[in-house]
Structures are given as structure tokens and as C-alpha cells.
Amino acid sequence: MPLAATGELVGRAAAARSAVLAFNVITLEHVEAVVAGAEAAGAPVVLQVSENAVKFRQGRLLPLARAAVAAAERAAVPVALHLDHVQSEDLLRQAPDAGFGSVMYDASRLPYAENLAATAAATEWAHARGLWIEAELGEVGGKDGRPPLDAHAPGARTDPAEAHAFVTGSGVDALAVAVGNTHAMTERTAALDHDLIKRLAGALDVPLVLHGSSGVPDGELTAAVSGGIAKVNVGTALNLALTGAIRGFLAARPDVVDCRAYLTAGREAMAERVRRLIEVTGTPSAAPAS
């Protein structure tokens, strides 16, 4: 089917008081696994390509983007394509022609006023080209090898009043918030600030996005969605599933050299992780409402 629109999937999830899952993909196996897991769950999904993934692919966006578009168009469930954590203006401007319908513009590293100005400019450019745009306020730690912030450090939590002013001033369509979540966690031990999530949901008229969800236990994820999170980003959990399956396969069969054998095991493990997380977060069915 044609590419879905991220904004429509997130809006539908928010209206149903649930969330749509957005998975970061790095290889073709990631793409295939996400689509397979979403089909098994019977739910829509978002494929995300981050700026770091583009750097890994030698700075070339199109090969992975074209593969993702082809997989989405052949999927049995709606699949959207999202460009994640974009800091490069050049990469931002490649998004529309590469098939992306949405982008997360990340100026959260900047002081508030600079973040607001940069995000507002990016939003104006994106909206003129039909792109749905997400931004981040508050610092979700753990990105690019940086340690997570202390819970009491400045910027470690998104302030509701500041978030309202930021969304109003920038015009973004969704906001990624810092509520105790951290990127790149390999253990599911994060404890979220659920009171803050509810206050943010009450203060804003745009959907809330949870980054760093790989380290969030099932119960915490379910509660976060009930509190107002409408888009849940997952990356590290797929890499854990992929790497674990490959290590286990090669430990049991050290004679195997055909990568298709162990990549199949890795792809299947990622697909199952996708299916399970969709189940946990209650993503609405891909079936049209009757």
C-alpha cells in the first residue's frame, strides 16, 4: 500500500489514547523485521532513519530510504517513513525527495532561545513542503555515547509551561519530552515521571513522543501511553535482539559462514521484539474503523 503519513498514524493513536511504535532502522534486515513484526501484530508502524544511521551508511540517505519505501509499499499494514534526530540542515532538505513524510529536527542541545529559533525556522521550511515535524525539549540523555543526565540536572526534565511556549512559538506538530527516559539503554530499568507526563499532556495540544524507550519496562511503557504518550521510539532494543540472536546462532554453529543463516535468526528475533512491543503499547489495529 502507499506510504502512510506519520502525522495521521500518531493522531489516530493519540485519539485512541494509545501509541504508534516508531523503530530506528540501520540495515535492510531491520527494515524487513519491523514490517514483519507490524504485520504479525496487525498494526501500523513507523520506520525511522536517524542522522547517525545515515553517517553509518557513509553519509548516503537514499539507499536505506529507498529500501524502506519499497518495503513499506509492499506491506500489509500502513507504514510511515520518518527522518530522526536531524541536526544537519543539508540532511533535513533531503527528506522530501527521499520519500520521508516527517522529520524530527533536533536542536535540543542548544540553549532554549536558540533551540526555539532553529526549530521554528525548520518547521516553517518543513510545513511549506508538507512535512510533519517533531522536536525535542528537555534533554533525553545517552545519545552519541554521552552519559544519562542526573534526574535533578538542568534540562533533565521537560517543563510544562516552557513546553507550551515552545510548541506555540515553533509551530511543531509533536514534542519529544524528557521524563526520565534515556537513549541507548541496554537494560530495561528506566523509571518514568508519570505525573510529569500527565501534566505535559494537559499543557500541550500536540502529541507527546517518548524517545529512549528501549530501557523502559513494559509496565512503565503501558502507563506512559495511558498518561498521554502517542509515539514511542525504539532503537537499541532491536540491536539487542539482532546481536543476541546472531551470537547465539554462531555459538551453536561456529562452522557457519553463510551470513544469510545467522542474519535470518537476527531478523526473526527483531521481528518478534517489534510484535511484542506493539502489543505492550496497544497500537490501534491497522484495520479501518467500521
DRENLO-484267 format. One record per residue (C-alpha): residue in three letters; residue number from 1; x, y, z. Coordinates in steps of 0.5 Angstrom, whole numbers, padded with zeros to 4 digits. Layout:
N
ALA  NUM  X  Y  Z
...
This chain:
290
MET  1  0000  0000  0000
PRO  2  0002  0007  -0001
LEU  3  0007  0010  0005
ALA  4  0003  0012  0011
ALA  5  0003  0019  0014
THR  6  0007  0019  0021
GLY  7  0002  0025  0023
GLU  8  -0004  0021  0021
LEU  9  -0002  0015  0025
VAL  10  0000  0019  0031
GLY  11  -0006  0023  0031
ARG  12  -0010  0017  0031
ALA  13  -0006  0013  0036
ALA  14  -0007  0020  0041
ALA  15  -0014  0020  0039
ALA  16  -0015  0013  0042
ARG  17  -0011  0014  0048
SER  18  -0005  0009  0045
ALA  19  0001  0010  0042
VAL  20  0004  0008  0035
LEU  21  0011  0005  0035
ALA  22  0017  0008  0031
PHE  23  0023  0004  0030
ASN  24  0030  0006  0028
VAL  25  0033  0002  0022
ILE  26  0040  0001  0020
THR  27  0040  -0005  0016
LEU  28  0035  -0008  0011
GLU  29  0034  -0013  0016
HIS  30  0032  -0008  0021
VAL  31  0027  -0005  0016
GLU  32  0024  -0012  0014
ALA  33  0024  -0014  0021
VAL  34  0020  -0008  0023
VAL  35  0015  -0009  0017
ALA  36  0014  -0017  0019
GLY  37  0013  -0015  0027
ALA  38  0008  -0010  0025
GLU  39  0004  -0015  0020
ALA  40  0004  -0020  0025
ALA  41  0001  -0015  0030
GLY  42  -0004  -0013  0025
ALA  43  -0002  -0005  0027
PRO  44  0001  0001  0023
VAL  45  0009  0003  0025
VAL  46  0014  0008  0023
LEU  47  0020  0006  0020
GLN  48  0026  0011  0023
VAL  49  0032  0013  0020
SER  50  0037  0017  0024
GLU  51  0042  0022  0022
ASN  52  0047  0017  0026
ALA  53  0045  0012  0021
VAL  54  0046  0016  0015
LYS  55  0053  0017  0018
PHE  56  0054  0010  0019
ARG  57  0052  0009  0011
GLN  58  0057  0013  0009
GLY  59  0053  0019  0009
ARG  60  0048  0017  0004
LEU  61  0041  0017  0005
LEU  62  0038  0015  -0001
PRO  63  0040  0007  -0001
LEU  64  0037  0006  0006
ALA  65  0031  0010  0005
ARG  66  0029  0007  -0002
ALA  67  0029  0000  0001
ALA  68  0025  0003  0007
VAL  69  0020  0006  0002
ALA  70  0020  -0001  -0002
ALA  71  0018  -0005  0004
ALA  72  0013  0000  0006
GLU  73  0009  0000  0000
ARG  74  0009  -0008  0000
ALA  75  0007  -0008  0007
ALA  76  0000  -0011  0009
VAL  77  0000  -0005  0014
PRO  78  0001  0002  0014
VAL  79  0008  0004  0014
ALA  80  0011  0011  0015
LEU  81  0018  0014  0014
HIS  82  0021  0019  0019
LEU  83  0028  0022  0019
ASP  84  0030  0022  0026
HIS  85  0035  0027  0030
VAL  86  0037  0031  0025
GLN  87  0042  0037  0026
SER  88  0044  0038  0019
GLU  89  0041  0043  0015
ASP  90  0043  0039  0009
LEU  91  0040  0033  0011
LEU  92  0034  0036  0013
ARG  93  0033  0039  0006
GLN  94  0034  0032  0003
ALA  95  0028  0029  0007
PRO  96  0022  0030  0002
ASP  97  0025  0028  -0004
ALA  98  0028  0021  -0001
GLY  99  0021  0020  0001
PHE  100  0020  0022  0008
GLY  101  0013  0025  0010
SER  102  0016  0027  0017
VAL  103  0022  0029  0021
MET  104  0025  0030  0028
TYR  105  0029  0036  0028
ASP  106  0034  0036  0034
ALA  107  0036  0043  0037
SER  108  0035  0041  0044
ARG  109  0043  0041  0045
LEU  110  0042  0049  0044
PRO  111  0040  0054  0050
TYR  112  0033  0055  0050
ALA  113  0032  0061  0046
GLU  114  0037  0058  0040
ASN  115  0033  0052  0040
LEU  116  0027  0055  0039
ALA  117  0029  0060  0034
ALA  118  0032  0054  0030
THR  119  0026  0050  0031
ALA  120  0022  0055  0028
ALA  121  0026  0056  0022
ALA  122  0026  0049  0021
THR  123  0018  0048  0022
GLU  124  0017  0054  0017
TRP  125  0021  0050  0012
ALA  126  0018  0043  0013
HIS  127  0011  0045  0013
ALA  128  0012  0049  0007
ARG  129  0014  0042  0004
GLY  130  0008  0038  0007
LEU  131  0013  0035  0012
TRP  132  0010  0033  0019
ILE  133  0015  0036  0024
GLU  134  0017  0033  0031
ALA  135  0022  0037  0036
GLU  136  0025  0036  0043
LEU  137  0025  0040  0049
GLY  138  0029  0038  0055
GLU  139  0035  0033  0055
VAL  140  0034  0026  0053
GLY  141  0041  0024  0055
GLY  142  0045  0018  0053
LYS  143  0046  0020  0046
ASP  144  0052  0019  0042
GLY  145  0056  0016  0048
ARG  146  0054  0021  0053
PRO  147  0052  0019  0060
PRO  148  0045  0020  0062
LEU  149  0043  0026  0066
ASP  150  0042  0026  0073
ALA  151  0035  0027  0075
HIS  152  0036  0034  0078
ALA  153  0041  0036  0073
PRO  154  0038  0043  0069
GLY  155  0034  0040  0063
ALA  156  0034  0033  0065
ARG  157  0026  0034  0065
THR  158  0021  0038  0061
ASP  159  0018  0044  0064
PRO  160  0010  0044  0062
ALA  161  0010  0052  0062
GLU  162  0016  0052  0058
ALA  163  0014  0047  0053
HIS  164  0007  0050  0052
ALA  165  0011  0057  0050
PHE  166  0016  0052  0046
VAL  167  0010  0049  0042
THR  168  0007  0055  0041
GLY  169  0013  0059  0039
SER  170  0016  0054  0034
GLY  171  0009  0051  0031
VAL  172  0012  0044  0031
ASP  173  0007  0038  0031
ALA  174  0009  0034  0036
LEU  175  0014  0034  0042
ALA  176  0019  0029  0045
VAL  177  0020  0030  0052
ALA  178  0025  0029  0058
VAL  179  0021  0025  0063
GLY  180  0026  0020  0066
ASN  181  0028  0017  0059
THR  182  0035  0016  0057
HIS  183  0037  0014  0050
ALA  184  0042  0007  0049
MET  185  0040  0004  0055
THR  186  0041  -0004  0055
GLU  187  0037  -0006  0061
ARG  188  0030  -0004  0062
THR  189  0031  -0001  0069
ALA  190  0028  0007  0067
ALA  191  0023  0010  0072
LEU  192  0019  0015  0068
ASP  193  0016  0021  0072
HIS  194  0008  0019  0070
ASP  195  0006  0026  0074
LEU  196  0010  0030  0069
ILE  197  0008  0026  0063
LYS  198  0000  0028  0065
ARG  199  0002  0035  0066
LEU  200  0005  0036  0060
ALA  201  0000  0032  0056
GLY  202  -0005  0037  0059
ALA  203  -0001  0043  0058
LEU  204  0000  0042  0050
ASP  205  -0005  0041  0044
VAL  206  0000  0037  0040
PRO  207  0002  0029  0041
LEU  208  0008  0027  0046
VAL  209  0014  0023  0044
LEU  210  0018  0018  0048
HIS  211  0025  0017  0046
GLY  212  0030  0012  0049
SER  213  0024  0007  0050
SER  214  0029  0001  0050
GLY  215  0030  0002  0057
VAL  216  0023  0003  0059
PRO  217  0020  -0004  0062
ASP  218  0013  -0006  0060
GLY  219  0009  -0003  0066
GLU  220  0012  0004  0065
LEU  221  0011  0004  0058
THR  222  0004  0002  0059
ALA  223  0003  0007  0064
ALA  224  0007  0013  0060
VAL  225  0002  0011  0054
SER  226  -0004  0012  0059
GLY  227  -0001  0018  0061
GLY  228  -0001  0021  0054
ILE  229  0005  0019  0050
ALA  230  0003  0018  0043
LYS  231  0009  0016  0039
VAL  232  0014  0011  0042
ASN  233  0021  0011  0039
VAL  234  0025  0004  0040
GLY  235  0032  0003  0037
THR  236  0037  0000  0042
ALA  237  0032  -0006  0043
LEU  238  0032  -0008  0036
ASN  239  0040  -0008  0036
LEU  240  0040  -0012  0043
ALA  241  0035  -0017  0039
LEU  242  0039  -0018  0033
THR  243  0046  -0018  0036
GLY  244  0044  -0023  0042
ALA  245  0041  -0028  0036
ILE  246  0047  -0028  0032
ARG  247  0052  -0029  0038
GLY  248  0047  -0035  0040
PHE  249  0047  -0038  0033
LEU  250  0054  -0037  0032
ALA  251  0056  -0040  0039
ALA  252  0052  -0046  0037
ARG  253  0054  -0047  0030
PRO  254  0061  -0044  0029
ASP  255  0062  -0047  0023
VAL  256  0057  -0043  0019
VAL  257  0060  -0038  0015
ASP  258  0054  -0036  0010
CYS  259  0051  -0029  0013
ARG  260  0044  -0031  0011
ALA  261  0044  -0036  0016
TYR  262  0045  -0032  0022
LEU  263  0042  -0026  0019
THR  264  0036  -0030  0019
ALA  265  0036  -0031  0026
GLY  266  0037  -0024  0028
ARG  267  0032  -0021  0023
GLU  268  0027  -0026  0026
ALA  269  0029  -0024  0033
MET  270  0028  -0017  0032
ALA  271  0021  -0018  0029
GLU  272  0019  -0022  0035
ARG  273  0021  -0016  0039
VAL  274  0017  -0011  0035
ARG  275  0011  -0015  0035
ARG  276  0012  -0016  0043
LEU  277  0013  -0008  0044
ILE  278  0007  -0006  0039
GLU  279  0003  -0011  0044
VAL  280  0005  -0008  0050
THR  281  0003  0000  0048
GLY  282  -0003  -0002  0045
THR  283  -0002  0001  0038
PRO  284  -0009  0001  0034
SER  285  -0011  -0004  0029
ALA  286  -0009  -0003  0022
ALA  287  -0016  -0005  0020
PRO  288  -0020  0001  0018
ALA  289  -0026  0003  0023
SER  290  -0032  0000  0022
